[in-house]
Amino acid sequence: MKIFPAIDLKDGHVVRLLKGDYSKMTVYGEDPLEVARGFQDAGAEFLHVVDLDGAKDGNTPNFAAVSEIIEGTDLKVEIGGGIRTEQIVMEYASIGALRVIIGTMAIRDPEFTARMIRRHGKNVAVGVDIAGDRVAINGWTQVTETTVDQMFETLIDDGVHTIICTDISKDGAMEGTNMDLYRHLVKEYGGYADIIASGGISSENDLEQLAEIGVDGVIIGKALYTGAIDLAGAVERYNE
């Protein structure tokens, strides 16, 4: 089970939102590269980065910060937020990103998403953010009529390699994650794609349960910044 510490970028700063609410934001660092180096020093191999400005507006205002992290560390960086054209996919690939994460466009333009999966293979993941059992887009500001199962079935048919699923209601709340959701997803789709859990992972017990369920990776955000989870210990115990 891979451990992905998370950096969310807003206006060039490292922040966390509460349940996806942009008005409930806490700033945890002024220098994203410094935060990333701290994760690397703790033993992290991977890093999950989200451009919150890009997720909301569909562009890449924090591209320079992501580039600095990739150039200034040895971390394998996956990046999401604002991935809405092939040019952006290729720009992130050109600076050495492990993979880009398509979110909103998976709903808005399924043909584009399928094309990116075909052309770029493992370098493209899809982020499925859910509110209840419905998929949310545009930086979690709009809930669609598409269910999580409908989304997963489409993506599996498209040949996706990695799906990152976030339960928005749990994200940043430090109340634990949605075990029933990930148990269902691994059972139904784990044989076809890597499933990465995100949202509300806040204790060692959460990590133990997710490892037992069989997710391929976990994204940890606020719990690292508050000290609820020790990154070095988690990496040592779980990282593959």
PLY file of the C-alpha trace (Angstrom):
ply
format ascii 1.0
element vertex 240
property float x
property float y
property float z
element edge 239
property int vertex1
property int vertex2
end_header
0.00 0.00 0.00
1.60 3.22 -1.16
1.57 6.24 1.14
0.92 9.59 -0.55
1.37 12.67 1.65
-0.75 15.46 0.21
-0.06 19.06 -0.67
-3.01 21.22 -1.69
-1.98 24.49 -3.35
-3.94 27.74 -3.15
-2.34 31.01 -4.20
1.06 29.34 -3.97
0.54 28.25 -0.34
0.04 24.83 1.22
-3.53 24.66 2.55
-6.24 22.24 3.60
-9.96 22.68 3.06
-12.68 21.34 5.34
-14.98 19.06 3.36
-14.05 20.83 0.13
-15.27 24.23 1.34
-13.03 26.99 -0.01
-14.28 29.33 2.72
-13.00 26.92 5.40
-9.32 26.88 4.57
-6.27 26.55 6.81
-2.83 27.59 5.59
-0.14 25.11 6.70
2.86 26.44 4.80
4.07 29.36 2.74
6.69 27.31 0.85
5.42 24.15 -0.92
8.95 22.97 -1.73
9.94 23.13 1.93
6.89 21.07 2.89
7.64 18.52 0.17
11.25 18.22 1.31
10.00 17.56 4.82
7.91 14.68 3.52
10.88 13.31 1.62
13.06 13.55 4.72
10.45 11.47 6.55
10.90 8.71 3.98
8.10 9.45 1.54
8.56 8.19 -2.02
5.33 9.58 -3.47
3.51 12.91 -3.29
-0.05 13.85 -4.16
-0.48 17.49 -5.22
-3.72 19.31 -6.00
-3.89 22.75 -7.59
-7.07 24.01 -5.92
-7.10 27.17 -8.00
-6.81 25.09 -11.14
-9.51 22.67 -10.01
-11.95 25.52 -9.63
-10.99 27.59 -12.67
-9.61 25.05 -15.14
-6.08 26.33 -15.55
-2.65 25.85 -13.94
-1.83 28.90 -11.79
0.38 26.85 -9.46
2.40 25.18 -12.23
5.63 26.85 -11.09
5.21 25.56 -7.54
4.64 22.01 -8.81
7.69 22.30 -11.05
9.83 23.43 -8.12
8.73 20.42 -6.08
9.56 17.99 -8.89
12.93 19.60 -9.57
13.82 20.11 -5.91
12.99 16.63 -4.58
13.23 12.97 -5.57
9.51 12.45 -4.92
7.28 10.79 -7.50
4.64 13.46 -7.90
1.07 13.00 -9.10
-0.77 16.24 -9.84
-4.46 17.05 -10.18
-6.54 20.18 -10.50
-7.23 21.93 -13.80
-6.21 19.03 -16.06
-8.58 19.83 -18.90
-6.49 19.79 -22.08
-3.90 17.45 -23.56
-1.47 20.35 -23.60
-1.62 20.51 -19.79
-1.14 16.75 -19.58
1.97 17.03 -21.73
3.29 20.08 -19.87
3.21 18.21 -16.57
4.76 15.15 -18.21
7.54 17.33 -19.59
8.59 18.45 -16.10
8.67 14.88 -14.80
5.32 14.33 -13.10
4.61 10.68 -12.28
1.07 11.11 -13.59
-1.67 13.68 -13.99
-5.11 13.25 -12.48
-8.14 14.05 -14.59
-11.20 14.99 -12.55
-13.84 17.35 -13.92
-13.20 16.39 -17.55
-14.01 12.75 -16.80
-17.61 13.94 -16.42
-17.64 16.86 -18.83
-15.89 15.10 -21.70
-15.67 11.30 -21.33
-14.25 10.98 -24.85
-11.34 13.28 -23.96
-10.66 11.23 -20.84
-10.76 7.94 -22.73
-8.41 9.41 -25.35
-5.93 10.58 -22.71
-5.98 7.12 -21.10
-5.29 5.48 -24.46
-2.50 7.89 -25.39
-0.75 8.29 -22.07
-1.52 5.02 -20.27
-0.24 4.84 -16.70
0.70 8.53 -16.80
-2.99 9.40 -16.50
-5.14 8.71 -13.44
-8.72 9.77 -12.80
-9.94 11.39 -9.61
-13.50 10.53 -8.61
-14.69 12.91 -5.91
-18.02 12.03 -4.39
-20.73 13.68 -2.32
-23.07 10.99 -1.03
-23.03 8.54 -3.94
-22.72 11.20 -6.67
-19.66 12.53 -8.44
-18.66 16.15 -7.76
-16.69 18.33 -10.18
-15.26 21.85 -10.57
-13.23 21.73 -7.38
-16.10 20.02 -5.56
-18.41 22.98 -6.19
-20.90 21.08 -8.39
-22.53 17.70 -7.68
-23.59 15.77 -10.79
-26.19 13.05 -11.33
-23.50 10.45 -12.09
-23.09 7.79 -9.42
-19.74 6.50 -8.25
-20.47 3.06 -9.74
-21.45 4.52 -13.11
-18.21 6.50 -13.14
-16.04 3.54 -12.18
-17.66 1.25 -14.75
-17.01 3.79 -17.51
-13.40 4.29 -16.48
-12.73 0.55 -16.27
-14.16 0.17 -19.78
-11.79 2.95 -20.91
-8.82 1.01 -19.53
-7.84 3.38 -16.73
-4.89 2.23 -14.62
-5.42 4.25 -11.42
-8.53 5.76 -9.81
-8.31 8.08 -6.82
-11.59 8.26 -4.93
-12.28 10.98 -2.36
-15.31 11.15 -0.11
-15.73 14.91 0.21
-17.81 14.62 3.38
-14.81 13.11 5.15
-12.05 15.26 3.70
-10.24 17.39 6.25
-12.71 16.51 9.00
-10.38 14.17 10.94
-13.33 11.85 11.56
-12.08 8.75 9.77
-12.65 7.63 6.22
-15.45 5.80 4.42
-14.44 2.16 4.84
-17.65 0.79 3.35
-17.02 2.77 0.17
-13.47 1.48 -0.31
-14.44 -2.07 0.61
-17.06 -1.93 -2.15
-14.74 -0.33 -4.70
-11.90 -2.81 -4.13
-14.29 -5.75 -4.31
-15.97 -4.59 -7.52
-13.14 -2.86 -9.38
-9.85 -3.65 -7.68
-9.07 -6.39 -10.16
-9.17 -3.91 -13.03
-7.46 -0.76 -11.71
-5.43 0.50 -8.76
-7.73 2.09 -6.19
-6.33 4.92 -4.08
-8.28 6.07 -1.01
-8.52 9.72 -0.04
-10.51 11.80 2.41
-10.59 11.70 6.20
-7.71 9.29 6.82
-6.82 10.42 10.31
-5.38 7.58 12.39
-3.22 4.49 12.39
-6.42 2.48 12.69
-7.65 3.95 9.40
-4.43 2.87 7.71
-4.68 -0.64 9.15
-8.25 -1.07 7.93
-7.48 0.26 4.47
-4.50 -2.08 4.19
-6.76 -4.99 5.14
-9.35 -3.90 2.56
-6.63 -3.95 -0.08
-6.48 -0.44 -1.50
-3.36 0.20 -3.55
-2.61 3.55 -1.95
-3.77 6.12 0.58
-3.56 9.89 0.47
-2.96 11.54 3.82
-3.41 15.27 4.26
-4.52 17.06 7.40
-3.53 14.18 9.70
0.11 14.76 8.76
-0.06 18.49 9.36
-1.67 18.07 12.78
0.61 15.21 13.80
-2.22 12.68 14.13
-0.32 10.32 11.83
3.46 9.96 11.82
4.55 9.88 8.20
7.87 8.15 8.81
6.14 5.35 10.71
3.41 4.97 8.10
5.91 4.80 5.25
8.05 2.26 7.07
5.10 0.03 7.83
3.00 0.24 4.68
4.90 1.60 1.69
5.52 -0.99 -1.00
0 1
1 2
2 3
3 4
4 5
5 6
6 7
7 8
8 9
9 10
10 11
11 12
12 13
13 14
14 15
15 16
16 17
17 18
18 19
19 20
20 21
21 22
22 23
23 24
24 25
25 26
26 27
27 28
28 29
29 30
30 31
31 32
32 33
33 34
34 35
35 36
36 37
37 38
38 39
39 40
40 41
41 42
42 43
43 44
44 45
45 46
46 47
47 48
48 49
49 50
50 51
51 52
52 53
53 54
54 55
55 56
56 57
57 58
58 59
59 60
60 61
61 62
62 63
63 64
64 65
65 66
66 67
67 68
68 69
69 70
70 71
71 72
72 73
73 74
74 75
75 76
76 77
77 78
78 79
79 80
80 81
81 82
82 83
83 84
84 85
85 86
86 87
87 88
88 89
89 90
90 91
91 92
92 93
93 94
94 95
95 96
96 97
97 98
98 99
99 100
100 101
101 102
102 103
103 104
104 105
105 106
106 107
107 108
108 109
109 110
110 111
111 112
112 113
113 114
114 115
115 116
116 117
117 118
118 119
119 120
120 121
121 122
122 123
123 124
124 125
125 126
126 127
127 128
128 129
129 130
130 131
131 132
132 133
133 134
134 135
135 136
136 137
137 138
138 139
139 140
140 141
141 142
142 143
143 144
144 145
145 146
146 147
147 148
148 149
149 150
150 151
151 152
152 153
153 154
154 155
155 156
156 157
157 158
158 159
159 160
160 161
161 162
162 163
163 164
164 165
165 166
166 167
167 168
168 169
169 170
170 171
171 172
172 173
173 174
174 175
175 176
176 177
177 178
178 179
179 180
180 181
181 182
182 183
183 184
184 185
185 186
186 187
187 188
188 189
189 190
190 191
191 192
192 193
193 194
194 195
195 196
196 197
197 198
198 199
199 200
200 201
201 202
202 203
203 204
204 205
205 206
206 207
207 208
208 209
209 210
210 211
211 212
212 213
213 214
214 215
215 216
216 217
217 218
218 219
219 220
220 221
221 222
222 223
223 224
224 225
225 226
226 227
227 228
228 229
229 230
230 231
231 232
232 233
233 234
234 235
235 236
236 237
237 238
238 239
